[in-house]
Amino acid sequence: MVPSPNTGKIPQENPITFPLCDTVMNRTGQIPTSLRVLTGTQFGSFCLGNGLSLVGTWMQRIACGWLIWEWTQSAFWLGVLAAGDLLPVMLIGPFAGVAADRWDRLRQNIRAQAVSALLALLMALLLAIGRLGLLEVIALTTLQGTLSAAIQPARLAMVRQMVGRADLGAAVALNSVTVNLARLIGPALAGMMIVRLDIIWVFAVNAAVTALYVLILGRLSLAFPQKLSAPQPFLREMAEGFRHVVATPALWLILLVMLLGGMIVRSMLELMPAIAVRIYPGNAMGLALLTGSAACGAIVSGLTIRPRSAVRLLYDVMVLWGLGAGAAILMTWATIPGLAVAAAALLGAATTRGLISTQTFVQITTPPDLHGRILSLHGLIARGSPALGALVIGFFADRIGIAAATLIAAAMLTFCFLLLAPLIRGAASTVEETD
């Protein structure tokens, strides 16, 4: 580290820093962490390519859903389509984590994205010649979901190889902002293309931006090389990752908190249509307002998180998920539309901050040779818990109403957190940050 020109001393490095995007220069005259990460490291190029690819992915998801609905008018087939995207994460996630630790992560990303671009192009060609049908869309979507699941641990673990430890929090937060921006931009662009042009252009654009992402990845030179160990049997390496989680109280506790928060708080995002209908009966604009507000809250949250040590992150996540549960109660019980929209923004902000804090904790406390395996478990919980929670809460919501079901679920979350609080206090003293 370079000594300070003012004091001649080496400044103390914060354990972790997050983006501060309110000004181009902060009060000390230094470039904010987020701007430095984007302009001074390979992460800026990666973030651009990943963002374009995610926009294309969301465009294609909307287009596939639209085609399925036009062909079948069936919510069941929409569920089958969603399962094709989600189930691969549940099935191959742990194996993908081992692959991320065993083989070169950058090459894995390049190959997977190249195949993904070809699949999008294939869907466009099949649609152009009239050979794209229900089963083809579901099969190709499942292949895309499998690719996404296979590469997710490598993609997340690769971030640590592009930025220094002090900038890791900024990179994780900017990654989250990119995802949420894509969730806003992708569906909007897809809708405009479907209405004004032709749905085939959605698939063509996705193929093009994904191919551009492949070119960007091909030009990357990671600053921190991956430490590859001698390969062992897959199941043994997978078991090693699980053993590390079980043997690290702070790690399994923060993942358990994310599991509970995902099931009870993040599931509200999956149940937005049911919530919107209660507040805005017969008006699809209500759903757009609630989901858009939640996404905006998520973006603002990702851009304004302050520096936190690993110990502080461990405490913060429980507070954040609790705040999100309160926002969910307010949103489902609100009788004033504006209040529900504000609660949705708070819900999006709290859940995003909780997810960023959890992923950052995993990144800075896990040994580098286990990053892929632990992040695969993190991704499994992050993707699976909202779907499971939506299924359970939705079941009871059909019988007692969405507001009552949410209130009961939030009360259960509070009870679980009260039980976990002493364990978290005890585990905080054992937290160790890795280099």
N, C-alpha and C positions, 0 to 999 in steps of 0.2 A: 504494500500500500504506500502511496506517495505521501511524504510529510506535508502538513499544512503550511502554505506560504506565509501565513500570519504568525503562527506560533512555533513553527519548526518541529512540532510534535506530530506523531502519527495519530490521527483521530481514531477514537474508539468506534468500531464497527457495530451497528445495531444488529441484534440477532436476526431480525427480519424486517424488510421494509415493504410498504405498499404504495400504490400510486397516489400522488397528490396532483391533481390536474387542474386546480383552480387558476393557476397562473403559469406563465412560461418560466419565470424565475421565482424561486422562493425567497424568503426574507433574508437568507444568508448569501444570496447572489449565486447559489448553485443551481444547476439544472435539476428539476424534479426527477425523481427516480423513474417514473413512468416514461417520461420523454427520453431519458438516457437509455433505458432498456430498448425503446423502439428505434432509436437512431444510432446507438453506439454498439449494438450487438447484432448477432445473426437472428435474434428473436424477432426483430422488426420485420424482416423478410418472411420469416416463418408465419408470423401473425397475419400478414397481408395475404399470403397464399392460403392459409388455413381459413381465414375469414371468407375469402371468395368461394372456397370449396364448400363451406358450411351454408352459405347463401344458396348455392346450387343444390345442395342436399335438401334444404327446406323447400325450395321450389319444386323439386321432384316429388317430395312427400305429398305436397298439396295436390300436384297433378295426378299422382297415382290414386289418392283418395277420391279426387273428383271423377276420375274414370270409373273406379269401382262403384261409386254411388250412381253414376249415370247408367251403368250397365245393370245394376242389381236392385237399387233403391233399398238396400238391406244394411242395417247396422251390424248384423252378424258378420258379413263379409268385410266390413270396415275393421271389425275386431280381429278377424283373421289376418288382414293386412298389417295391423299394428303388432300382432303376435309374431309375424314374420320378421319384423324389425327388432323386437325385444328379446325373443327366446334365445337367439344365438348368444347374446350376452350372458344369459343365465347358464348356458350349456358349455361354452368354450372359453369364458372369461378367465378362469384359473389357468387353463393351458396356455392362453395368450400371455399371461403374466410370466410364465416360465420362459416362453419364447422371447419375450422382451429382455429378459436378463441373460439369455443364452446367446442370442445372435444380434448382429448389428441392427440397432433400432432405426437408423436413418434409411438403410437399404430396405428394411421391412416396410417402412412408410412409403417409399418410392414405388415399390412393386405393388402394394395394395392399392394405392391411389391410381396407378396406371390401369390396373384391372377395373377399378371402379369407373374410370372414365370410359373404358371400352363397354362396360355394361350399360351405362347411360346412352352411349351412342347406339348400341344394339336396340335399346327400347325405342329410340327415335326412328331407327330404320324399320323396325317391325311395325310401328304405328303408321309410318309413311306408306307401307305396302299393304296395310290392312290385315296384318297377321298377329297383331298384339291383342290378346284376349285376357279374360279374367285369370286363368291359371298362369299365363305367362307373366302378368304383372306381379302376382303373388310370388311366383318362383324367383323372378329377378330381384324383387324387393328383399326376399329372404337371403339371396346371395349377397346383396348389398349390405344387409344387416350383419351377415356373417363376417364380411370383410371389415366392417366397422368395429365389430366386437374383437376381431383378431388383432387389430392394430391399435386399439385404444390404449392399452398399457404402455406400449412402445412410444406412442405419441405423447402421452403425459410425462413419461420418464425422460424423454428426450429434452424437455424444457430445462431440466437441471443441467444438461450438457451445453446449453447455449448461454446461460447467464451465471454470474457469480452468486454465491450463497446470499450475499446481502441484497441482491436484486431479485431473488426468487419469488418473494411475495408479490412484487410488482408484476412479474411475468404471469403468475397464477391468476391474479386479479384481472389483468388485461385479457387473458385467455377467456375468462368468464364473461367479460364485457363483449368480446368478439362473438361468443356463442349467443348471447342475448340479442345483440344487434342483428345477427343472422336470423334469429327467430322473428324479428320485426320485419326485416327487409325482404327475406326470402318469400314468405307467403304473399306479401303485397305485390312483389314483382310477378309471381306466378299468377295471381289473380288478374293483373293487368294484361299479361300475355295471353291468358286463356280467353279473356273477353275481347281484346283488341286485335290479336294476331291469330295464333293457332296453338293448341296445346302441345303440338310437336316441338315448338320452339323452346318450351321449358326443358325438355330432355336434351335438346341440342346445346342449350346454354350451359346446363349442368356438365355435360361432357367437355365443353370448351374450358370452363373455369377449373374443372378438376385437372385437365391436361396442363393448364397453366400452373397449377399447384405442383404438379410433378416436375415441371421445369424449374420452379423455384427451389424445390427440395434438392434437385440435382446440383444446384449451385451452392448449397450450404456447405460450410466447413465448420463442424462443431468445435467449440473452444475447449471443451473438456472431454477427453476421450472416454469411451465406455470401458469399464473394467470387466473383462470377460473371464469367467472362471472355467475350469475343466468341466465339460458337460457330464451330468449324471443322469440316471433314468428320470423321465419326466415326473412320474408320481413321487419320487423321492425329493426332487426339487420343489414340487408343489407342497409336499408335506413340510418341508423346511420353512416355507413362507408362513404356513398356518401355525407352525410351532413358534415362530418368532412373534406372531400376533398374540398367541395365548400367553407367552412368557413375558410380554410387555404390557403391564396393566394399563398404562396411560393410552396405549395404542388401541387395545380392544375396547376400552371405555369410550374413547372418542368416536370409534366406529359404531359402537352400540348406540350412542347418542344420535349419530347421524341416521342410523336405521330407524329409531323411534321417531325422530323428527321427519324423516322422509315419508314414513307411513302415515303420520297424522297431520303434518303441516304441508309438505310438498304435494301430497295427494289432492289438496284443495285446488291446485292448478289443473289437475286432471278432471275435477268435478265442476269446473267453471260453467259449463253449459247448464247444469242443474241449478247452480247458484244464480246465474244471469236470468234465467226464466222466472225465478221467484221475484227478482227485483224489477226486471224489465219484461213483463209478460208479453209474449208474441212479438218481440222486437229483437232481431239478430244484432242490432247495434249495441245492445247491452253486453253481449259476449265480447264484442270487439273492444269496448271500453274497458272491461275488467281485465282481459288478457293483455291489452296494450298498456294499461296502467301497471300491471304486475311486471311486465318486461321493462318499462321505464324505471320502476323502482329498483329492479335488478341492476340495470346499467349504472344508475347513479350510485348505488351501493358499491359496485365494483370499482368505481373511480374515486371513491372518497374514504376507503379504509385506511386507517392509521397504522403505524408500526406496532407490532406485537411480538413478544417473545413466545416461545413454544408453551411455556407454563401458562401465560396469559390466554393463549389460544384455547388451551384445554378448558379453562374456566368460561371463556367467552361463548363457546358453542352452545352450552346449555341455556345461557341467557338469551341468545339469539333465537334458538328454536322455541323457547318459551314466549318470546315477543311475537314470533310468527304465529303461534297458537292463539295468542290474544287477538291478533289481526284477523285470523280465520273466524273466530267467534264474532267479532265486530262485523265482518263482511257478510256472514250468513244471517245475522240477526238484524242488520240495518234495514230501516224502512225508508231512509232518504238515499236516493241513488248516489249523490255526491259523496256521502259518507262511505258507501260500499266501494266506490272507486278509490278513495283515499286509503281504505283498509287494504285493498288489493295491491296498491303501491307499497305499503308497509310490508305486506306478506312477501312480495317479490324481493324487497330489499333484505328482509331478515333471512329468508331462505338462501339467497345468493351469498350473503355474508357468512352464513353458517357453512355452506359448501366450500367457499374459498378458504375459510379458516381451517376446516378439516383437512382439505387437500394440502394446504401449506404445512400443517403440522406433520402429516405423513411424509412429505418431501424432506423436511429438515430434521426429522428424527429417525428416519429409516436408513440403514446402511446402504450405500450405493448398489451393492450387488444384489439387493433384495427389492429395489425400487419397483421393478416391473410386477413382481408377484404381489406386493402389498397394494400397489395402485390398481391391480386387476380386481382385488377384493373390494377396494374402495369404489371402483366403477360398477361392480356388481351390485353393491348396496345402493349406490346413487341412482342406478337405472331401475332396479327391481323394487325398491321400497315404495316409491309413489304408486306404482301399478298395483302392488299388493294392498296398500292402504286404501286406494280408490275402490278396489273390489269389495273390501270389508265395509268401509264406511258407506259406499253406495248401496250395499245390500240393506243396511239398517236405515239409510235415508229413504228408501222406497217404502218403509213401514212406519217410521216415526217422523220423517221430515229431515231435510238436510241440516237445518239449524240445530235441532235437538241432537242429531247424530254427531255433529261437529262439537257441540258443547260436551257431550259425554266423552268423545275421543280426547279432547283437550284436557279434561279432568283426569283421564287415565294417564296422559303424558306428564301432567304435573305430579301425579303420585309416583310415577316411575322415576322422575328426576329427583324427587325428595329422597328416594331410596338410594339413588346413585351418587348424590352429593357427597356423602362421607367417603365413598370409595375414590371419587375424583380428588378430593382433598389429600387423601393418602397417596394417590398415584402421582400427584404433582411433584412430590419430592424426588421421584425416581426418573424424571424426564431428563434425557440427555440428547443434545443436538449433535448431529454428525457434521463432518466437514464437507 
